[in-house]
C-alpha cells in the first residue's frame, strides 16, 4: 500500500501562528529576604511588547 499523505503535506496543512513565544522570568523577594525566579512562557503579538509584561 502506498502512503496517502507525506510529511510535507501534513506540515502545509497546519496553520502557523502569528504569535511569538517568549520565556518570561519574574523575580520575587520572599519573606526571608531571598529571591525566587518564576518562569513561564507567554505568547506575544510582537517582540516590542515584551517590555509591557508584568
Residue pairs with C-beta under 8 A, 6 or more apart in sequence:
17 43
18 45
19 43
19 44
19 45
20 43
20 44
20 45
20 46
20 47
21 41
21 42
21 43
22 41
22 42
22 43
22 44
22 47
22 50
22 53
23 39
23 40
23 41
23 42
24 39
24 40
24 41
24 42
24 53
25 37
25 38
25 39
26 37
26 38
26 39
27 35
27 36
27 37
27 38
28 35
28 36
28 37
28 38
29 35
29 36
30 36
42 53
44 50
44 53
